[in-house]
């Protein structure tokens, strides 16, 4: 009887410490899709954005970041999913996602546009349609500051985007009545 209990106990330990971790490691749960194209030529992306910005009288918003960065994912989610933020982006900016996920990646461009990598990511750079820097923004100042619900403060993000947009005769940065924050 003792031998049977010992064999059962060993089998249970084997299952707990060997089989379950293997099953979890091979879990086919979907991974988050990549936000930043790690193979893209960022100089070409910015050049193409400048051409489009000139043609459409918009500015360029460069979102510097990395696929492994949780804060980059949070900001990207706001840009994609918040209807007002997305509309302000779409109307006023040509959006470039610039990968800086490995050491030294796009270092020349960061220097060219005055971005200090020590400030962290995500980091935002706004260019006018001639390629001059209008604003560089450390996104830490755009965060909610709420440890329970981390993310970026919608009002701060909207204010930053609206204040740096091209001034147009009828402000497309202002939400229509009844749709504001």
SEMIVO-367706 format. One line per field, with one value per atom (N, C-alpha, C): residue number from 1; residue in three letters; x, y, z. Coordinates in steps of 0.2 Angstrom, whole numbers, padded with zeros to 4 digits. Example, Ala and Ser with C-alpha at 12.3 -4.5 7.8 and 13.67 -1.06 7.14 Angstrom:
SEMIVO-367706
pos: 1:1:1:2:2:2
code: ALA:ALA:ALA:SER:SER:SER
X: 0066:0062:0066:0064:0068:0064
Y: -0028:-0022:-0016:-0011:-0005:0000
Z: 0039:0039:0039:0035:0036:0039
***
This chain:
SEMIVO-367706
pos: 1:1:1:2:2:2:3:3:3:4:4:4:5:5:5:6:6:6:7:7:7:8:8:8:9:9:9:10:10:10:11:11:11:12:12:12:13:13:13:14:14:14:15:15:15:16:16:16:17:17:17:18:18:18:19:19:19:20:20:20:21:21:21:22:22:22:23:23:23:24:24:24:25:25:25:26:26:26:27:27:27:28:28:28:29:29:29:30:30:30:31:31:31:32:32:32:33:33:33:34:34:34:35:35:35:36:36:36:37:37:37:38:38:38:39:39:39:40:40:40:41:41:41:42:42:42:43:43:43:44:44:44:45:45:45:46:46:46:47:47:47:48:48:48:49:49:49:50:50:50:51:51:51:52:52:52:53:53:53:54:54:54:55:55:55:56:56:56:57:57:57:58:58:58:59:59:59:60:60:60:61:61:61:62:62:62:63:63:63:64:64:64:65:65:65:66:66:66:67:67:67:68:68:68:69:69:69:70:70:70:71:71:71:72:72:72:73:73:73:74:74:74:75:75:75:76:76:76:77:77:77:78:78:78:79:79:79:80:80:80:81:81:81:82:82:82:83:83:83:84:84:84:85:85:85:86:86:86:87:87:87:88:88:88:89:89:89:90:90:90:91:91:91:92:92:92:93:93:93:94:94:94:95:95:95:96:96:96:97:97:97:98:98:98:99:99:99:100:100:100:101:101:101:102:102:102:103:103:103:104:104:104:105:105:105:106:106:106:107:107:107:108:108:108:109:109:109:110:110:110:111:111:111:112:112:112:113:113:113:114:114:114:115:115:115:116:116:116:117:117:117:118:118:118:119:119:119:120:120:120:121:121:121:122:122:122:123:123:123:124:124:124:125:125:125:126:126:126:127:127:127:128:128:128:129:129:129:130:130:130:131:131:131:132:132:132:133:133:133:134:134:134:135:135:135:136:136:136:137:137:137:138:138:138:139:139:139:140:140:140:141:141:141:142:142:142:143:143:143:144:144:144:145:145:145:146:146:146:147:147:147:148:148:148:149:149:149:150:150:150:151:151:151:152:152:152:153:153:153:154:154:154:155:155:155:156:156:156:157:157:157:158:158:158:159:159:159:160:160:160:161:161:161:162:162:162:163:163:163:164:164:164:165:165:165:166:166:166:167:167:167:168:168:168:169:169:169:170:170:170:171:171:171:172:172:172:173:173:173:174:174:174:175:175:175:176:176:176:177:177:177:178:178:178:179:179:179:180:180:180:181:181:181
code: UNK:UNK:UNK:UNK:UNK:UNK:UNK:UNK:UNK:UNK:UNK:UNK:UNK:UNK:UNK:UNK:UNK:UNK:UNK:UNK:UNK:UNK:UNK:UNK:UNK:UNK:UNK:UNK:UNK:UNK:UNK:UNK:UNK:UNK:UNK:UNK:UNK:UNK:UNK:UNK:UNK:UNK:UNK:UNK:UNK:UNK:UNK:UNK:UNK:UNK:UNK:UNK:UNK:UNK:UNK:UNK:UNK:UNK:UNK:UNK:UNK:UNK:UNK:UNK:UNK:UNK:UNK:UNK:UNK:UNK:UNK:UNK:UNK:UNK:UNK:UNK:UNK:UNK:UNK:UNK:UNK:UNK:UNK:UNK:UNK:UNK:UNK:UNK:UNK:UNK:UNK:UNK:UNK:UNK:UNK:UNK:UNK:UNK:UNK:UNK:UNK:UNK:UNK:UNK:UNK:UNK:UNK:UNK:UNK:UNK:UNK:UNK:UNK:UNK:UNK:UNK:UNK:UNK:UNK:UNK:UNK:UNK:UNK:UNK:UNK:UNK:UNK:UNK:UNK:UNK:UNK:UNK:UNK:UNK:UNK:UNK:UNK:UNK:UNK:UNK:UNK:UNK:UNK:UNK:UNK:UNK:UNK:UNK:UNK:UNK:UNK:UNK:UNK:UNK:UNK:UNK:UNK:UNK:UNK:UNK:UNK:UNK:UNK:UNK:UNK:UNK:UNK:UNK:UNK:UNK:UNK:UNK:UNK:UNK:UNK:UNK:UNK:UNK:UNK:UNK:UNK:UNK:UNK:UNK:UNK:UNK:UNK:UNK:UNK:UNK:UNK:UNK:UNK:UNK:UNK:UNK:UNK:UNK:UNK:UNK:UNK:UNK:UNK:UNK:UNK:UNK:UNK:UNK:UNK:UNK:UNK:UNK:UNK:UNK:UNK:UNK:UNK:UNK:UNK:UNK:UNK:UNK:UNK:UNK:UNK:UNK:UNK:UNK:UNK:UNK:UNK:UNK:UNK:UNK:UNK:UNK:UNK:UNK:UNK:UNK:UNK:UNK:UNK:UNK:UNK:UNK:UNK:UNK:UNK:UNK:UNK:UNK:UNK:UNK:UNK:UNK:UNK:UNK:UNK:UNK:UNK:UNK:UNK:UNK:UNK:UNK:UNK:UNK:UNK:UNK:UNK:UNK:UNK:UNK:UNK:UNK:UNK:UNK:UNK:UNK:UNK:UNK:UNK:UNK:UNK:UNK:UNK:UNK:UNK:UNK:UNK:UNK:UNK:UNK:UNK:UNK:UNK:UNK:UNK:UNK:UNK:UNK:UNK:UNK:UNK:UNK:UNK:UNK:UNK:UNK:UNK:UNK:UNK:UNK:UNK:UNK:UNK:UNK:UNK:UNK:UNK:UNK:UNK:UNK:UNK:UNK:UNK:UNK:UNK:UNK:UNK:UNK:UNK:UNK:UNK:UNK:UNK:UNK:UNK:UNK:UNK:UNK:UNK:UNK:UNK:UNK:UNK:UNK:UNK:UNK:UNK:UNK:UNK:UNK:UNK:UNK:UNK:UNK:UNK:UNK:UNK:UNK:UNK:UNK:UNK:UNK:UNK:UNK:UNK:UNK:UNK:UNK:UNK:UNK:UNK:UNK:UNK:UNK:UNK:UNK:UNK:UNK:UNK:UNK:UNK:UNK:UNK:UNK:UNK:UNK:UNK:UNK:UNK:UNK:UNK:UNK:UNK:UNK:UNK:UNK:UNK:UNK:UNK:UNK:UNK:UNK:UNK:UNK:UNK:UNK:UNK:UNK:UNK:UNK:UNK:UNK:UNK:UNK:UNK:UNK:UNK:UNK:UNK:UNK:UNK:UNK:UNK:UNK:UNK:UNK:UNK:UNK:UNK:UNK:UNK:UNK:UNK:UNK:UNK:UNK:UNK:UNK:UNK:UNK:UNK:UNK:UNK:UNK:UNK:UNK:UNK:UNK:UNK:UNK:UNK:UNK:UNK:UNK:UNK:UNK:UNK:UNK:UNK:UNK:UNK:UNK:UNK:UNK:UNK:UNK:UNK:UNK:UNK:UNK:UNK:UNK:UNK:UNK:UNK:UNK:UNK:UNK:UNK:UNK:UNK:UNK:UNK:UNK:UNK:UNK:UNK:UNK:UNK:UNK:UNK:UNK:UNK:UNK:UNK:UNK:UNK:UNK:UNK:UNK:UNK:UNK:UNK:UNK:UNK:UNK:UNK:UNK:UNK:UNK:UNK:UNK:UNK:UNK:UNK:UNK:UNK:UNK:UNK:UNK:UNK:UNK:UNK:UNK:UNK:UNK:UNK:UNK:UNK:UNK:UNK:UNK:UNK:UNK:UNK:UNK:UNK:UNK:UNK
X: 0004:0000:0004:0010:0014:0018:0019:0023:0018:0012:0007:0006:0006:0005:0011:0017:0023:0023:0021:0021:0016:0010:0005:0008:0011:0014:0019:0024:0029:0025:0020:0017:0014:0011:0007:0013:0018:0024:0026:0027:0029:0024:0018:0013:0013:0013:0013:0019:0025:0031:0034:0032:0034:0029:0023:0018:0015:0012:0008:0012:0019:0023:0024:0024:0025:0019:0013:0007:0006:0007:0007:0011:0017:0022:0020:0017:0014:0007:0005:-0002:-0002:-0007:-0007:-0011:-0012:-0016:-0013:-0017:-0015:-0010:-0005:0000:-0002:0000:-0002:0001:-0002:0000:0006:0011:0016:0013:0015:0013:0018:0024:0030:0033:0034:0037:0044:0047:0054:0059:0056:0060:0059:0055:0053:0059:0060:0065:0061:0063:0060:0061:0067:0068:0063:0062:0057:0050:0048:0042:0041:0046:0045:0045:0049:0049:0042:0039:0033:0027:0028:0023:0024:0030:0031:0027:0028:0025:0017:0014:0007:0005:0009:0007:0007:0012:0012:0005:0004:-0002:-0009:-0009:-0015:-0015:-0010:-0010:-0010:-0006:-0006:0001:0001:0008:0009:0016:0018:0018:0015:0016:0020:0026:0031:0030:0028:0027:0033:0038:0044:0042:0044:0042:0045:0042:0044:0039:0039:0033:0033:0039:0039:0037:0036:0034:0027:0025:0018:0015:0019:0016:0015:0019:0018:0012:0010:0004:-0002:-0001:-0007:-0008:-0003:-0004:-0007:-0004:-0006:-0014:-0016:-0023:-0027:-0025:-0029:-0030:-0024:-0024:-0029:-0029:-0033:-0040:-0042:-0048:-0053:-0049:-0053:-0056:-0062:-0064:-0062:-0063:-0061:-0053:-0049:-0042:-0040:-0043:-0042:-0044:-0050:-0052:-0047:-0045:-0040:-0034:-0031:-0025:-0026:-0032:-0033:-0034:-0037:-0038:-0032:-0028:-0023:-0015:-0015:-0008:-0007:-0001:0001:0005:0003:0005:0011:0017:0022:0024:0024:0026:0033:0038:0045:0048:0050:0053:0060:0061:0067:0068:0066:0065:0072:0077:0084:0089:0094:0099:0102:0102:0105:0100:0094:0090:0087:0088:0086:0089:0095:0099:0100:0101:0103:0096:0091:0084:0082:0084:0082:0086:0093:0097:0095:0093:0091:0085:0080:0074:0074:0080:0081:0078:0077:0074:0079:0078:0083:0081:0084:0082:0081:0085:0085:0078:0074:0067:0062:0064:0060:0055:0051:0046:0040:0034:0034:0036:0038:0040:0037:0034:0031:0035:0035:0038:0033:0032:0028:0032:0031:0035:0030:0032:0028:0029:0025:0025:0032:0036:0043:0048:0046:0051:0054:0052:0055:0051:0055:0052:0047:0041:0036:0036:0036:0036:0039:0042:0045:0041:0038:0034:0036:0039:0039:0032:0030:0023:0022:0027:0026:0022:0022:0018:0011:0009:0003:-0001:0002:0000:-0006:-0010:-0015:-0012:-0007:-0004:-0008:-0013:-0017:-0014:-0011:-0008:-0013:-0019:-0024:-0026:-0026:-0028:-0023:-0017:-0012:-0014:-0011:-0013:-0012:-0014:-0013:-0020:-0019:-0025:-0028:-0034:-0037:-0037:-0038:-0039:-0032:-0027:-0020:-0017:-0019:-0017:-0021:-0027:-0031:-0028:-0027:-0024:-0017:-0013:-0006:-0007:-0012:-0013:-0016:-0021:-0025:-0020:-0016:-0012:-0006:-0004:0001:-0001:-0008:-0010:-0010:-0010:-0010:-0016:-0016:-0021:-0025:-0031:-0036:-0041:-0045:-0050:-0056:-0058:-0063:-0059:-0058:-0054:-0057:-0053:-0056:-0053:-0049:-0047:-0052:-0057:-0062:-0068:-0070:-0075:-0082:-0086:-0093:-0096:-0101:-0105:-0108:-0107:-0110:-0106:-0100:-0095:-0089:-0088:-0082:-0081:-0075:-0073:-0078
Y: -0006:0000:0006:0006:0012:0013:0008:0008:0011:0010:0012:0020:0022:0029:0033:0030:0033:0034:0029:0030:0035:0035:0040:0047:0048:0055:0057:0052:0054:0056:0052:0054:0061:0062:0069:0074:0073:0078:0079:0074:0074:0078:0077:0081:0088:0090:0097:0101:0097:0101:0100:0095:0094:0095:0092:0092:0099:0101:0108:0113:0115:0120:0119:0113:0112:0114:0112:0113:0121:0124:0132:0135:0132:0135:0135:0129:0128:0131:0135:0138:0142:0140:0144:0150:0153:0160:0165:0169:0174:0179:0181:0186:0192:0198:0204:0206:0209:0210:0216:0215:0220:0227:0232:0239:0242:0241:0244:0239:0241:0237:0237:0232:0232:0232:0231:0230:0237:0241:0247:0252:0255:0261:0267:0269:0275:0281:0282:0288:0289:0283:0283:0284:0281:0282:0290:0293:0300:0304:0303:0306:0305:0299:0298:0302:0303:0306:0314:0316:0323:0325:0321:0322:0322:0317:0317:0323:0325:0331:0337:0338:0344:0345:0339:0339:0340:0338:0338:0343:0347:0353:0350:0345:0342:0342:0340:0339:0332:0330:0323:0322:0316:0314:0308:0308:0302:0299:0293:0290:0285:0287:0282:0277:0271:0266:0259:0254:0247:0242:0237:0232:0229:0229:0226:0231:0237:0242:0243:0241:0241:0248:0254:0260:0262:0260:0261:0258:0252:0248:0252:0255:0259:0265:0269:0275:0273:0268:0266:0264:0260:0258:0265:0270:0276:0279:0279:0283:0279:0272:0268:0268:0267:0266:0271:0277:0283:0286:0287:0290:0297:0301:0308:0309:0305:0306:0303:0298:0295:0300:0304:0309:0315:0317:0322:0320:0314:0312:0312:0309:0308:0314:0319:0325:0330:0329:0334:0332:0325:0322:0317:0316:0310:0306:0300:0296:0291:0292:0287:0284:0277:0273:0271:0274:0273:0268:0262:0257:0259:0259:0261:0255:0249:0243:0240:0242:0239:0245:0243:0249:0251:0258:0261:0261:0258:0258:0265:0268:0274:0280:0279:0284:0290:0290:0296:0300:0297:0301:0304:0300:0303:0309:0309:0315:0320:0319:0324:0328:0324:0327:0329:0329:0331:0327:0321:0316:0313:0314:0311:0304:0299:0292:0291:0294:0294:0295:0299:0301:0295:0290:0284:0284:0279:0278:0276:0278:0281:0288:0291:0298:0301:0307:0310:0315:0316:0321:0324:0330:0333:0337:0336:0340:0344:0350:0353:0350:0352:0349:0350:0354:0355:0351:0348:0343:0346:0352:0356:0353:0352:0350:0356:0354:0358:0357:0351:0349:0342:0341:0334:0333:0328:0327:0320:0320:0314:0313:0307:0305:0303:0303:0303:0308:0314:0320:0319:0314:0314:0308:0305:0299:0301:0296:0298:0299:0295:0295:0291:0287:0282:0275:0273:0266:0261:0262:0257:0256:0261:0261:0265:0262:0266:0267:0272:0274:0281:0284:0291:0295:0301:0305:0307:0306:0308:0315:0319:0326:0329:0327:0329:0327:0321:0319:0324:0325:0329:0336:0339:0345:0346:0341:0341:0341:0336:0335:0342:0344:0350:0356:0357:0363:0363:0357:0357:0356:0356:0355:0361:0360:0366:0370:0377:0381:0382:0379:0380:0385:0387:0392:0389:0383:0380:0375:0375:0371:0364:0359:0352:0348:0352:0349:0349:0354:0355:0350:0346:0341:0345:0342:0345:0345:0350:0351:0344:0342:0336:0330:0330:0325:0325:0330:0332:0327:0328:0323:0322
Z: 0000:0000:0000:0004:0005:-0002:-0005:-0012:-0017:-0017:-0022:-0020:-0014:-0012:-0015:-0014:-0016:-0023:-0027:-0034:-0037:-0033:-0035:-0033:-0028:-0026:-0031:-0033:-0038:-0045:-0046:-0053:-0052:-0047:-0046:-0046:-0043:-0043:-0050:-0054:-0061:-0065:-0064:-0068:-0066:-0060:-0058:-0060:-0060:-0061:-0068:-0072:-0078:-0084:-0083:-0089:-0089:-0083:-0083:-0086:-0084:-0087:-0095:-0097:-0104:-0108:-0105:-0108:-0108:-0103:-0103:-0108:-0109:-0113:-0120:-0122:-0129:-0130:-0126:-0126:-0133:-0137:-0143:-0143:-0137:-0136:-0141:-0144:-0149:-0145:-0149:-0147:-0149:-0146:-0148:-0155:-0159:-0166:-0165:-0169:-0169:-0171:-0168:-0170:-0174:-0173:-0177:-0181:-0188:-0193:-0192:-0189:-0187:-0193:-0199:-0205:-0210:-0207:-0212:-0212:-0217:-0218:-0215:-0209:-0206:-0210:-0213:-0217:-0223:-0226:-0232:-0229:-0223:-0221:-0219:-0217:-0215:-0222:-0226:-0233:-0236:-0236:-0239:-0235:-0229:-0225:-0226:-0227:-0229:-0236:-0240:-0247:-0246:-0242:-0241:-0237:-0232:-0228:-0232:-0236:-0241:-0245:-0248:-0252:-0248:-0242:-0238:-0233:-0232:-0227:-0220:-0219:-0212:-0210:-0203:-0200:-0200:-0198:-0197:-0189:-0187:-0180:-0181:-0178:-0177:-0170:-0170:-0163:-0163:-0159:-0158:-0153:-0154:-0149:-0151:-0148:-0149:-0147:-0151:-0150:-0143:-0139:-0133:-0127:-0129:-0124:-0122:-0116:-0114:-0115:-0113:-0114:-0121:-0125:-0133:-0135:-0132:-0134:-0132:-0125:-0123:-0127:-0128:-0132:-0139:-0142:-0149:-0149:-0143:-0143:-0142:-0138:-0138:-0145:-0148:-0155:-0160:-0159:-0164:-0162:-0155:-0153:-0150:-0148:-0146:-0152:-0153:-0159:-0160:-0155:-0156:-0157:-0153:-0154:-0161:-0163:-0170:-0175:-0174:-0179:-0179:-0174:-0173:-0177:-0176:-0179:-0187:-0189:-0196:-0199:-0196:-0200:-0200:-0195:-0194:-0195:-0195:-0195:-0200:-0203:-0206:-0201:-0199:-0193:-0195:-0192:-0194:-0187:-0188:-0182:-0183:-0179:-0180:-0174:-0177:-0172:-0169:-0163:-0159:-0154:-0156:-0151:-0150:-0153:-0152:-0151:-0147:-0146:-0152:-0153:-0159:-0165:-0165:-0170:-0172:-0178:-0180:-0176:-0173:-0169:-0173:-0180:-0184:-0184:-0185:-0185:-0179:-0173:-0167:-0165:-0167:-0167:-0171:-0177:-0182:-0180:-0177:-0174:-0167:-0164:-0157:-0152:-0153:-0148:-0144:-0137:-0132:-0130:-0133:-0131:-0124:-0119:-0112:-0109:-0113:-0111:-0111:-0114:-0114:-0120:-0121:-0126:-0123:-0126:-0133:-0132:-0137:-0138:-0144:-0144:-0150:-0153:-0159:-0163:-0168:-0168:-0173:-0178:-0184:-0190:-0193:-0196:-0201:-0207:-0212:-0219:-0223:-0220:-0223:-0219:-0214:-0211:-0204:-0202:-0196:-0190:-0185:-0179:-0176:-0174:-0171:-0164:-0162:-0155:-0154:-0148:-0146:-0139:-0138:-0132:-0129:-0123:-0118:-0116:-0117:-0116:-0109:-0105:-0097:-0095:-0097:-0095:-0097:-0102:-0104:-0101:-0096:-0093:-0088:-0086:-0081:-0074:-0072:-0065:-0061:-0063:-0059:-0060:-0054:-0054:-0055:-0053:-0054:-0061:-0065:-0072:-0076:-0077:-0081:-0088:-0091:-0097:-0098:-0104:-0106:-0105:-0102:-0101:-0107:-0109:-0115:-0116:-0111:-0112:-0113:-0110:-0111:-0118:-0120:-0127:-0132:-0131:-0136:-0136:-0130:-0130:-0134:-0133:-0136:-0144:-0146:-0153:-0156:-0153:-0155:-0155:-0150:-0150:-0155:-0157:-0162:-0169:-0170:-0177:-0181:-0188:-0192:-0191:-0190:-0189:-0195:-0195:-0201:-0200:-0205:-0204:-0200:-0201:-0196:-0193:-0186:-0182:-0183:-0186:-0186:-0180:-0175:-0169:-0164:-0164:-0159:-0161:-0156:-0157:-0158:-0162:-0163:-0156:-0155:-0149:-0147:-0141:-0138:-0139:-0142:-0143:-0139:-0135:-0132:-0126:-0123:-0118:-0112
***
